[in-house]
Amino acid sequence: MANQFGALTDHWGLLSEGGALYGKAVLVASSAVPVAKSVVRAQDANGDNAAEEVTGQTAAGTLMDVSCTYSLTEATVNLNTLKLGEIATSKIANSLNVVTSNSEVPQITVSGQTGTIAVEAPSGKANTFSIADSITLTNARRAQLLDFTVDSNCRLTGSTYTAAIEIGETANGVGVIVAHGVSGGVVTQSCELVAVEDAAGWTPGGTWKETQVPGADEGAAAWHTASGAAEKILARDDS
């Protein structure tokens, strides 16, 4: 029974010696789910289903959707030590999500696929997308500034940082996946604010493109809250 209890599998190896989170975090959730197949059916003259086949897996049938959530423990972590893409043989991480709040220590969730087919890199480029922002998280139980500042008339109650790329796949004539690719890196950050004197405001740093200007959520007998969001390109690494 013991090996069927708790979060056990660090699919991305981030907690292993040499991993970006080694000695800095613990695994609090993990999952691995086989990629679902699609069923294609043929109909007869009556419109009834007469035959069927499945598509959407590799020949080995080992393609998995996987995810790991890590919680910081006794150290600081700089996000620029993390990356997405084909981070190891048959492993593509396509999503990194960081959450901070005033109710828990920061958590980092990395999702993607294992059992993937080797990716052919573009000329002069790699199949990875390193996080370029130098943002230090601490294991403190508080909402934390990312690459932005907040106005003095409001308070930060939560923030998120999400990096994502696309996993592309190619299937052969009978629907078996025979190739994978990675592309399209984007980074998004957001903040949750409470106004204490005037309207809440924030300022994204560097080259961020603001996509959500803080407004005002005016609850009954409650402090006004607001949220902001911004995004920018996540560049592919050079080879």
N, C-alpha and C positions, 0 to 999 in steps of 0.2 A: 504493500500500500504506500510506503513512503515515497517511492519514485513516481507516484501519481498525485502528489500534493505539492502545491506551491509553484512559483515561477522558477523554472530550473534551467532553461536553455537560453544562453546568450548567443543568439544566431549570428550576430555581427562581430563577436569577439572583442567588443570594446572594453570588457572588464579583464581580459587576459593580459598577462605581462606584456608590455609594449603597446597595449591598446590605449586609446585616447582617454578612457575613463578608468584606467587601472588605478586602484586605490583611492578613487575619488567618488564612487557611486556604488549603488547596489541595484540589482535587478528586482523590479517590483511587479512586472507583468510580462508575459511572453506568449506568443501564439504562432502556430504554423498550420495553415489550412491548404490542402491541395486545391490548385486552381480548377474551378468547376468546368466541366466539359459542356458543350452544346450538343443537342440532339437534332439531327436533320432527318425529316421523314418524307417518304414518297407516298402519294395518294393513288388509289385506283380509280376506276371509272365512276364509282359511287361516291367519291370524295372521302372514302375511308382510308386510314393510314395502313399501308401495306408493307412497308419496310422502313428501317431506320439505321442510322450510323451516328457515331459520336465524333466530335471534332474539338480542337482547342487545347490539346496538351502536347508535350514533346513525345518523341518516340519512347523514351524511357518512362514517361508518365510521372515524373518526379517534380514538376514545377509547382512551387508552393508560394502562397502569399504569407509573409512572415512579418512580425512586429515585436519590438522589445521596448519596454518603458523602464528608464533608469531614473533613480532619485539620488540627488547629490547627498554626500555624507560629511566627510571631515576635511574638505578641501575646496579650492576654487577650480573652475574649469573655464578656459577660454574657448569660445565657439570656433575660433580659427584653427583648432586642432582636429576638427571634424570635416568629413567630406561625404558626398554622395557619388553615385555611379557604380561602376563595376569595381567594387572595393576588394574583391577576392575572386578566385576562380568559381564560376557558377553562382555568384552572389551579386545582385544589383540592389543597392539601397536607393530608393527614389523619393523618400520623404523624411525630413527631419523637422520635428515640432518641439519647440521649447515653451514651457508654460511657467510663469511665476505669478504668485498671488500673495496676499497678506494673510493667507490661512495655511500655507504649506511651503516646504522647501521646493526649489525648482525641480521640474521633471523634464526629461528629454526622451522623446519617443522617436525611434527610427524604424521605418517600414520599407518593405520592398519585396523582392522575390529571390528565392533560392532554387537551384536546379536549372538555372538559365544557361543558354548556349553562349559560348565565347563571342564577345562583341568585337567587330572590326573597327579600329579607331580611324578617324580621319587623318589625313597626312599632317604631320607636325603636331597633332593633338593627342590627348589621352582620353580615356573613357571615364574620367573622374571630374568632379566639380567641387573644388575645395571652398569651404566657407572663408570668405575674405575679410569679413568684419571682425575686428578685435573687440570682442564683447566678453567681459569676465562675469561669470555667475558665481555666487557664493552659496553655501549650504544654509544660509539664513532663511528663516521662515518669514519672508516679506516679499512684497511686490518690488521688482527690480527694474531700473532703467536699462534699456537696451541701447540702440544707437539713436537716442532722442533725448530731449529735455522736456520738462513740464513747467508750466507757468507757476509763479509763486502763489497765485490765488486759488490753486486746486491741489489735490493730493492724488498720487498714483495708487490704485488698488489692485491692478493686475496688468500683465503684459504677455505678449506671445511673439515668437519668432519662428517662421516657417520657411524652410527651403524645400524646393521640389523640382524634380526633373521628370521627363516623360520616358516610359519604357515602351519602345516600339517592338513589334513582333511580326514575323513573316511566316505564313503557313504554306505548305506545298499543296498540290492539287487535291489531296484527300483530307486536308484540314489539319495536318500534323505540323506543329510549330518547328521550324528548322533554323530560325535566326532571330537574334535579339539586337536591339540598338538602344542608345540613350541620347537624349537631346533636350533642348528647351528649358534651361535652368532659370528659375525665378525665385526671388526671396521676398517675403512679406513680413512686416512687423506691425503690431498694433498695441494700443494702450487702453486701459480702462481708468477713468478719472472721476473724482467727486469734487464738485465745486464748493468752496467754503466761503468765498468773499464775492466773487464775480464769476463770469462765464469761464468754463474750463478751457485750457488751451495747451498745445504742445508744439514742439518744433522737431521734425525729423532731421537727422544729421546728414552730412555728406551729399551723396547723389540720389538719395531716396526721392521717389515721386509720390507726393501725398495723394492718396485716393479717397480718403475720408476725413473731412474736416470735423472736429468735435462740434456737436450740436448741443442739445439739452434734452434730457429725459426728466420731466418734471413730475415726480410722483407726489401723491397726496401726503402731506405732512412728512416729507422726506427731503433729504439733501438732493440737489440736482446732480445727475450723473451724465457722463458723455464718453464717447470713444473716438479714437483716431486710428487711421491705418495708412500705410505707405508700402511701396514695393519697388524693386529694381531687378536688374539682370543678375543672374548667377552665372559667372563665366566658366567655360570649360577650361580645364588645365592644359598647359602645353606639355608635350611629351618630353 
